[in-house]
Amino acid sequence: MASEWSPGTLSLTRRFHLALRRVRDFDARRPLVWDLLLTGVLALVALADLLGARWKLTAHGTDVPGWLPWLVGAGLVLPVVWRRRAPLAVMCALAVPGLVDGWTGMALEAGASRLVLLYGIAVRRPSSELVGASALAAAQIAVSAVRWPEGDFDRQLVPNLMTCAVVVLAGIAVRTRRDYTASLLERARQLEVERDQQARLATAAERARIAREMHDIIGHHLSVITGLADGGSYAARKNPERATQALEAIGDTSREALGELRKLLGMLRDATADPTQRPALVGLAPQPALRGLPQRPALGDPDQRSAPAALAPQPALADLDLLLGRVREAGLPVRATFSGQGAGLSPGLQLAVYRIVQEALTNTLKHAGPHASAELTLAHTPHGVDLRITDTGLGTAPGPPDGGHGLTGMRQRAALYGGTLEAGPLPSGGWRVHAHLPAERSAQQ
C-alpha cells in the first residue's frame, strides 16, 4: 500500500513546496504588501473578538471601560506593520498594551501578535534580540498569571510559556534550514567556480604543452633545414652531388617534421573517433631504449612514411642517432658518448630526454656561430639520467635575456619528472646545458 500512495504523496509534497516558494518569493519582492496583509488578518481576528464583546466570554476580568479593549486591540495590532524594519522596537511597543491586557484580565485575541513577532525575530534577527523579545513575552504572561490566579497557577502559566517556546523553536528550525540551504547553494557556487578554474588551468597547461612540442618540432627541423639549405647552395657551385644529398636531407627532415606535427595535432581530435585508434598523450606510448634494442626505420623509409600518423609513436632514445645525424648534416659536428643501460626508462622520460637534446643542439645551430662543435654525454645511473650538452660556440644566451621559450621548455620538461636543468655560458667560451632526471619505471615493468 505504501508504494501505491507514494506517487500521490510526492506530488502533494512537491505542490506544497512550490506554493511555499511562491509565498517566499512574493514576500521577498513586496515585503510591505505582505506585512499589510498579515496586519489585516490580525485586525480581522481582533475585530471578531471585539464586536459584540465576545472577548468577555474568555476574559478573566470584564470590569473595564468600553473603549479600553478597542485601544488595547489597536495597540496590539497596528505596530505589526513595522515588524520587519525594527522587530525588537515593535515588541517593546506591544509590551505596553500587552501588560495592560494581562493586568486587566481581558485576554484579547489580538495578543497573538506577540507570537507573530517572536517567530519573525527567531527567523531573522540575532539571538540577543530573540532573548530580549522572549523575556518581554514571558513578562506579559507572568503578569496575567499573577494578577488572575484562577485555579492552579502552573496550569495557567506553563501552557502559555510553552506556546511561546514552540513558536520560538519553530522559527529557529526554519532559520537553521534556510542557513543550511544557503550554505549548500554557496558551496555549489564555489564548486562551480573551482571547476571552471580547474578547467582553465588544465586548458592553459595543455596549451603550454602543445606550444612546447610545436616549438621543439618546428624550431629544430627548421634550423636543420636552414643549415642544409645554406650548405647545399654553397656546395652546388663546386660539388653538385653534395648539393643533391643536401636536398634529399632537406626532404627527409621536412617529412619527419610533418609526421611529428600530424602526431601532435592528432591528439586534438574530438572524442567521436574510436578510442582504441586515438593517440595516447605525449610520452605515454611504449618506446625502445637506446641500448640493446632494435632501431627504428631511417628517415625516408617507405614503411615509416606509410604508417598512420596517429598510430606512430613519439620520439625516444632510440631516435637520438637519427637526430644527431641530421644535426651533423646541417653542419654541426657532434660527438656523443653514451653509458649505462636505458632499457628501464619510461616512454615519457625518454621523450623528455630526446626533446632536451633536440632543443640544446638546435640552440647551438642557431647561436653558436660558424666552426662550432658540440659534445653530448648521456649517462644512465641507478638514480636516473644525467645529460650534458656543451658546445664551443660564442657562449651567448639563446634568445631574449629571460632565456627564451627554448630554455623555459627544457626546464619545464625536466621539472615534470622531478628533475633539474642548468644552462649557461662556460668560462672558457661556449654554452653548457646540464640536466638530471630521476629514474622513473615504465608502467609495463
PLY file of the C-alpha trace (Angstrom):
ply
format ascii 1.0
element vertex 445
property float x
property float y
property float z
element edge 444
property int vertex1
property int vertex2
end_header
0.00 0.00 0.00
2.88 2.37 0.72
4.12 2.09 -2.84
0.63 2.86 -4.18
0.37 6.05 -2.18
3.95 7.27 -2.62
3.42 9.00 -6.03
0.49 10.98 -4.70
2.42 11.85 -1.58
5.37 13.07 -3.61
3.09 15.11 -5.82
1.40 16.70 -2.81
4.76 17.46 -1.23
6.01 18.99 -4.45
2.94 21.18 -4.71
3.33 22.29 -1.13
6.96 23.27 -1.69
6.04 25.11 -4.88
3.33 27.05 -3.06
5.71 27.82 -0.20
8.36 29.01 -2.63
5.88 31.31 -4.33
4.88 32.78 -0.98
8.55 33.39 -0.08
9.22 34.95 -3.48
6.24 37.24 -3.08
7.42 38.14 0.42
10.90 38.97 -0.89
9.57 41.07 -3.79
6.91 43.03 -1.85
7.60 42.89 1.88
5.32 45.85 2.70
2.35 44.26 0.95
2.91 41.05 2.88
3.19 42.95 6.18
-0.04 44.83 5.42
-1.80 41.54 4.63
-0.57 39.99 7.87
-1.63 43.06 9.85
-5.02 42.92 8.15
-5.51 39.29 9.18
-4.63 40.13 12.79
-7.00 43.10 12.63
-9.85 40.85 11.43
-9.16 38.46 14.33
-9.22 41.40 16.77
-12.43 42.78 15.28
-14.12 39.39 15.51
-13.17 39.33 19.20
-14.23 42.89 19.92
-17.50 43.06 18.01
-20.35 42.09 20.25
-17.96 41.99 23.23
-17.13 38.37 22.54
-13.85 38.83 24.39
-15.83 38.76 27.67
-16.56 35.05 27.15
-12.90 34.15 27.78
-11.78 37.15 29.85
-10.58 36.90 33.42
-11.89 40.37 34.21
-14.64 42.34 32.45
-14.88 45.42 34.66
-13.14 47.77 32.24
-14.26 50.83 30.26
-15.82 50.05 26.88
-13.16 51.94 24.95
-10.20 50.19 26.60
-10.47 46.87 24.69
-10.51 48.76 21.38
-7.49 50.84 22.36
-5.55 47.81 23.60
-6.52 45.82 20.49
-5.30 48.61 18.20
-2.07 48.83 20.19
-1.51 45.10 19.77
-2.21 45.02 16.01
-1.08 48.24 14.32
2.63 48.12 15.23
2.91 44.77 13.40
3.24 46.70 10.13
6.78 47.69 11.16
7.75 44.22 12.39
10.36 43.79 9.63
12.08 47.16 10.00
12.50 47.21 13.81
11.16 43.98 15.30
12.56 44.50 18.81
11.22 48.04 18.96
7.82 46.76 17.83
7.99 44.07 20.53
8.65 46.77 23.13
5.72 48.78 21.77
3.47 45.71 22.03
4.60 45.13 25.62
2.68 48.20 26.87
-0.81 47.17 25.66
0.13 43.55 26.41
0.83 44.34 30.06
-2.43 46.31 30.24
-4.26 43.36 28.68
-2.71 40.95 31.19
-3.29 43.19 34.21
-6.94 43.93 33.40
-7.61 40.28 32.54
-9.20 41.00 29.13
-7.11 38.30 27.40
-7.82 39.68 23.91
-7.23 37.50 20.84
-5.07 40.32 19.44
-2.40 39.19 21.91
-1.45 36.56 19.31
0.50 39.31 17.56
3.37 38.82 20.00
3.68 35.22 18.74
4.00 36.58 15.20
6.72 38.95 16.38
8.55 36.16 18.23
8.54 33.95 15.15
9.86 36.74 12.91
12.64 37.62 15.35
13.64 33.94 15.68
13.84 33.62 11.90
15.65 36.83 11.00
17.27 38.56 13.97
20.31 37.85 16.17
20.00 35.68 19.25
20.40 38.66 21.60
17.23 40.25 20.21
15.45 36.91 20.44
16.32 36.65 24.17
15.01 40.16 24.82
11.79 39.57 22.89
11.20 36.25 24.68
11.70 37.96 28.04
9.08 40.61 27.16
6.58 37.95 26.08
7.19 35.92 29.25
6.72 39.05 31.39
3.29 39.68 29.89
2.24 36.07 30.51
3.60 36.19 34.07
1.70 39.42 34.85
-1.58 37.85 33.74
-0.92 34.66 35.71
-0.02 36.57 38.89
-2.85 39.09 38.60
-5.53 36.48 37.89
-4.53 33.25 39.61
-7.58 31.21 38.71
-7.19 27.59 39.83
-3.72 26.06 39.58
-1.05 28.69 38.91
1.16 26.28 36.95
-1.66 25.30 34.63
-2.24 28.92 33.76
1.42 29.91 33.31
3.12 26.88 31.78
0.84 26.34 28.73
1.26 29.96 27.61
5.02 29.80 28.06
5.14 26.50 26.19
3.23 28.11 23.32
5.83 30.88 23.08
8.65 28.31 23.30
7.17 26.24 20.46
6.87 29.35 18.27
10.49 30.30 19.02
11.74 26.77 18.28
9.77 26.73 15.01
11.43 29.98 13.98
14.87 28.66 14.89
14.20 25.47 12.88
13.15 27.49 9.83
16.20 29.72 10.19
18.51 26.73 10.51
17.03 25.18 7.38
17.42 28.42 5.45
21.02 28.84 6.56
21.77 25.23 5.63
20.18 25.66 2.21
22.10 28.91 1.68
25.36 27.18 2.64
24.64 24.36 0.17
23.95 26.87 -2.58
27.11 28.78 -1.76
29.13 25.57 -1.74
27.64 24.60 -5.11
28.58 28.02 -6.46
32.12 27.69 -5.12
32.42 24.21 -6.63
31.32 25.59 -9.99
33.91 28.36 -9.70
36.61 25.84 -8.74
35.55 23.57 -11.60
35.83 26.45 -14.06
39.21 27.40 -12.61
40.46 23.84 -12.88
39.22 23.69 -16.46
41.03 26.94 -17.28
44.21 25.71 -15.60
44.01 22.41 -17.46
43.43 24.27 -20.73
46.39 26.57 -20.07
48.62 23.61 -19.18
47.56 21.76 -22.34
48.20 24.87 -24.45
51.64 25.23 -22.87
52.39 21.56 -23.54
51.31 21.82 -27.17
53.23 25.08 -27.61
56.32 23.43 -26.15
56.01 20.47 -28.53
55.40 22.76 -31.52
58.40 24.87 -30.57
60.67 21.85 -30.28
59.48 20.25 -33.51
59.35 23.32 -35.74
62.37 25.09 -34.24
64.66 22.09 -34.58
63.63 20.96 -38.03
63.65 24.47 -39.49
67.12 25.06 -38.06
68.34 21.84 -39.62
66.67 22.68 -42.94
68.24 26.16 -42.88
71.70 24.70 -42.27
71.26 22.13 -45.03
69.96 24.72 -47.46
72.90 27.04 -46.79
75.38 24.19 -47.19
73.63 22.91 -50.33
73.68 26.33 -52.00
77.39 26.64 -51.26
78.14 23.11 -52.49
76.04 23.48 -55.66
78.74 25.58 -57.31
81.56 23.10 -56.65
80.04 19.69 -55.92
76.54 19.10 -57.37
76.47 15.64 -55.79
76.79 17.11 -52.28
74.04 19.61 -53.15
71.78 16.72 -54.19
72.47 14.99 -50.88
71.60 18.21 -49.03
68.30 18.47 -50.90
67.45 14.87 -50.07
68.25 15.51 -46.41
66.01 18.59 -46.51
63.20 16.47 -47.91
63.65 13.79 -45.24
63.77 16.38 -42.46
60.65 18.10 -43.78
58.77 14.80 -43.97
59.75 13.94 -40.41
58.62 17.38 -39.21
55.28 16.91 -40.95
54.91 13.46 -39.42
55.56 14.74 -35.91
53.13 17.63 -36.42
50.46 15.18 -37.58
51.03 13.10 -34.45
50.75 16.16 -32.25
47.66 17.54 -33.95
46.08 14.09 -33.97
45.83 14.36 -30.19
43.41 17.24 -30.63
40.79 15.22 -32.46
37.37 15.17 -30.89
36.04 12.26 -28.87
33.94 10.91 -31.74
36.94 8.95 -33.00
37.43 5.33 -31.94
39.20 5.49 -28.55
41.30 2.45 -29.47
42.63 4.29 -32.54
43.30 7.62 -30.82
46.89 8.51 -29.92
47.94 8.48 -26.35
49.15 11.63 -24.65
52.64 12.76 -25.48
55.23 10.48 -23.98
52.90 7.62 -22.99
53.44 5.30 -25.96
55.90 2.44 -25.33
59.36 3.19 -26.72
62.53 1.08 -27.06
65.64 2.18 -25.20
68.89 3.23 -26.85
71.00 0.22 -25.93
70.30 -3.39 -26.83
67.02 -2.82 -28.72
66.30 -2.60 -32.45
66.42 0.80 -34.10
63.54 2.41 -35.94
63.49 2.71 -39.73
65.59 5.53 -41.09
64.09 8.75 -42.34
62.50 8.30 -45.71
61.76 4.61 -45.17
58.56 3.86 -47.15
57.19 1.71 -44.32
57.50 4.56 -41.86
56.05 7.13 -44.23
53.00 4.99 -44.92
52.21 4.33 -41.24
49.26 6.31 -39.94
50.48 9.40 -38.12
48.00 8.89 -35.30
49.49 5.44 -34.60
53.15 6.44 -34.84
54.98 6.59 -31.51
56.66 9.67 -30.10
60.43 10.08 -30.37
62.50 8.16 -27.83
66.14 7.48 -27.01
66.32 5.11 -29.97
65.90 8.15 -32.25
68.90 10.04 -30.88
71.19 8.60 -33.55
68.87 9.93 -36.28
68.71 13.29 -34.52
72.48 13.53 -34.28
72.80 12.52 -37.94
70.52 15.37 -39.02
72.46 17.86 -36.91
75.75 16.70 -38.41
74.31 17.01 -41.91
73.29 20.57 -41.06
76.96 21.41 -40.43
77.42 20.98 -36.67
79.94 18.32 -35.63
78.63 16.44 -32.63
80.49 13.91 -30.52
78.22 11.64 -28.48
79.07 9.45 -25.51
76.53 7.03 -24.02
77.00 4.98 -20.89
74.77 2.72 -18.83
71.59 0.88 -19.74
68.44 2.86 -20.55
66.01 -0.02 -21.08
64.17 0.75 -17.83
63.26 4.34 -18.68
59.60 5.12 -19.15
58.40 6.45 -22.54
57.67 9.89 -21.11
61.13 10.20 -19.64
62.69 9.10 -22.91
60.71 11.76 -24.75
61.83 14.41 -22.24
65.49 13.47 -22.72
65.09 13.45 -26.51
63.44 16.92 -26.54
66.10 18.41 -24.25
68.87 17.14 -26.52
66.98 18.35 -29.57
66.46 21.84 -28.17
70.02 22.18 -26.91
71.51 21.21 -30.29
69.01 23.46 -32.09
70.16 26.40 -29.97
73.75 25.52 -30.85
72.89 25.56 -34.55
71.20 28.94 -34.17
73.54 30.80 -31.84
76.95 29.08 -31.66
78.23 30.61 -34.87
80.45 29.06 -37.58
83.14 26.48 -36.85
81.45 25.44 -33.59
81.21 21.85 -32.41
79.12 20.14 -29.75
79.55 17.25 -27.33
76.75 15.13 -25.89
77.18 12.96 -22.81
74.28 10.74 -21.73
74.81 8.60 -18.63
72.28 6.13 -17.21
72.69 5.58 -13.48
70.56 3.76 -10.88
69.33 7.17 -9.79
68.22 8.37 -13.22
69.63 10.07 -16.29
72.48 12.58 -16.33
72.60 14.62 -19.52
75.23 17.15 -20.55
75.49 19.10 -23.83
78.32 21.55 -24.40
79.48 23.48 -27.43
82.45 25.59 -28.44
80.42 28.46 -29.80
80.17 32.11 -28.86
78.62 31.44 -25.45
75.70 33.83 -25.97
72.29 33.23 -24.45
69.76 31.72 -26.86
67.05 34.29 -27.44
65.95 37.15 -25.17
67.52 37.83 -21.76
64.96 35.75 -19.91
66.21 32.63 -21.65
63.61 32.40 -24.40
60.98 29.72 -24.87
63.55 27.01 -25.56
65.29 27.11 -22.17
61.92 27.53 -20.44
60.58 24.48 -22.24
63.62 22.41 -21.29
63.28 23.38 -17.63
59.58 22.57 -17.70
60.25 19.13 -19.17
62.83 18.40 -16.50
60.53 19.67 -13.75
57.68 17.44 -14.96
59.75 14.42 -13.94
61.19 15.93 -10.77
64.48 16.79 -12.41
66.63 19.87 -12.70
68.21 21.69 -15.63
71.01 24.25 -15.63
72.13 26.25 -18.64
74.69 28.97 -19.08
77.96 30.05 -20.70
81.21 28.26 -19.99
84.17 30.21 -18.55
86.35 29.21 -21.48
83.70 30.05 -24.06
80.76 28.13 -25.38
77.49 27.06 -23.80
76.55 24.28 -21.40
73.26 22.51 -20.69
73.19 20.07 -17.79
70.06 18.12 -16.84
69.41 15.42 -14.29
66.15 13.45 -14.36
65.37 10.90 -11.63
64.64 7.33 -12.68
61.01 6.56 -13.44
59.99 2.99 -14.22
57.63 2.26 -17.04
54.14 1.14 -16.13
54.77 -2.02 -18.09
57.53 -3.19 -15.76
0 1
1 2
2 3
3 4
4 5
5 6
6 7
7 8
8 9
9 10
10 11
11 12
12 13
13 14
14 15
15 16
16 17
17 18
18 19
19 20
20 21
21 22
22 23
23 24
24 25
25 26
26 27
27 28
28 29
29 30
30 31
31 32
32 33
33 34
34 35
35 36
36 37
37 38
38 39
39 40
40 41
41 42
42 43
43 44
44 45
45 46
46 47
47 48
48 49
49 50
50 51
51 52
52 53
53 54
54 55
55 56
56 57
57 58
58 59
59 60
60 61
61 62
62 63
63 64
64 65
65 66
66 67
67 68
68 69
69 70
70 71
71 72
72 73
73 74
74 75
75 76
76 77
77 78
78 79
79 80
80 81
81 82
82 83
83 84
84 85
85 86
86 87
87 88
88 89
89 90
90 91
91 92
92 93
93 94
94 95
95 96
96 97
97 98
98 99
99 100
100 101
101 102
102 103
103 104
104 105
105 106
106 107
107 108
108 109
109 110
110 111
111 112
112 113
113 114
114 115
115 116
116 117
117 118
118 119
119 120
120 121
121 122
122 123
123 124
124 125
125 126
126 127
127 128
128 129
129 130
130 131
131 132
132 133
133 134
134 135
135 136
136 137
137 138
138 139
139 140
140 141
141 142
142 143
143 144
144 145
145 146
146 147
147 148
148 149
149 150
150 151
151 152
152 153
153 154
154 155
155 156
156 157
157 158
158 159
159 160
160 161
161 162
162 163
163 164
164 165
165 166
166 167
167 168
168 169
169 170
170 171
171 172
172 173
173 174
174 175
175 176
176 177
177 178
178 179
179 180
180 181
181 182
182 183
183 184
184 185
185 186
186 187
187 188
188 189
189 190
190 191
191 192
192 193
193 194
194 195
195 196
196 197
197 198
198 199
199 200
200 201
201 202
202 203
203 204
204 205
205 206
206 207
207 208
208 209
209 210
210 211
211 212
212 213
213 214
214 215
215 216
216 217
217 218
218 219
219 220
220 221
221 222
222 223
223 224
224 225
225 226
226 227
227 228
228 229
229 230
230 231
231 232
232 233
233 234
234 235
235 236
236 237
237 238
238 239
239 240
240 241
241 242
242 243
243 244
244 245
245 246
246 247
247 248
248 249
249 250
250 251
251 252
252 253
253 254
254 255
255 256
256 257
257 258
258 259
259 260
260 261
261 262
262 263
263 264
264 265
265 266
266 267
267 268
268 269
269 270
270 271
271 272
272 273
273 274
274 275
275 276
276 277
277 278
278 279
279 280
280 281
281 282
282 283
283 284
284 285
285 286
286 287
287 288
288 289
289 290
290 291
291 292
292 293
293 294
294 295
295 296
296 297
297 298
298 299
299 300
300 301
301 302
302 303
303 304
304 305
305 306
306 307
307 308
308 309
309 310
310 311
311 312
312 313
313 314
314 315
315 316
316 317
317 318
318 319
319 320
320 321
321 322
322 323
323 324
324 325
325 326
326 327
327 328
328 329
329 330
330 331
331 332
332 333
333 334
334 335
335 336
336 337
337 338
338 339
339 340
340 341
341 342
342 343
343 344
344 345
345 346
346 347
347 348
348 349
349 350
350 351
351 352
352 353
353 354
354 355
355 356
356 357
357 358
358 359
359 360
360 361
361 362
362 363
363 364
364 365
365 366
366 367
367 368
368 369
369 370
370 371
371 372
372 373
373 374
374 375
375 376
376 377
377 378
378 379
379 380
380 381
381 382
382 383
383 384
384 385
385 386
386 387
387 388
388 389
389 390
390 391
391 392
392 393
393 394
394 395
395 396
396 397
397 398
398 399
399 400
400 401
401 402
402 403
403 404
404 405
405 406
406 407
407 408
408 409
409 410
410 411
411 412
412 413
413 414
414 415
415 416
416 417
417 418
418 419
419 420
420 421
421 422
422 423
423 424
424 425
425 426
426 427
427 428
428 429
429 430
430 431
431 432
432 433
433 434
434 435
435 436
436 437
437 438
438 439
439 440
440 441
441 442
442 443
443 444
